[in-house]
């Protein structure tokens, strides 16, 4: 079951010191809607970032793609 979200989404990720982390919002068709974050993260361990996606995608399914170093994860969300 996808994670239901309103306008704010909290993304938790793990990174190594000095690693580039990219978080992207994708439409239900898998098209890039917006790059929410693309930066070098300092400090190791779990991190969390909150993003406002209000008006970025239509109600329904969407995806968050997280790339940290060589690892890429795709998570389905449901926009209310």
Buried (B, 14 or more C-beta within 10 A) or exposed (E): EEEEBEEEBEBEBBBEEEBEBBBBBBBBEEEEBEEBBEEEBEEEEEBEBEBEBEEBBEEEBBBBBBBBEEEEEEEEBBBE
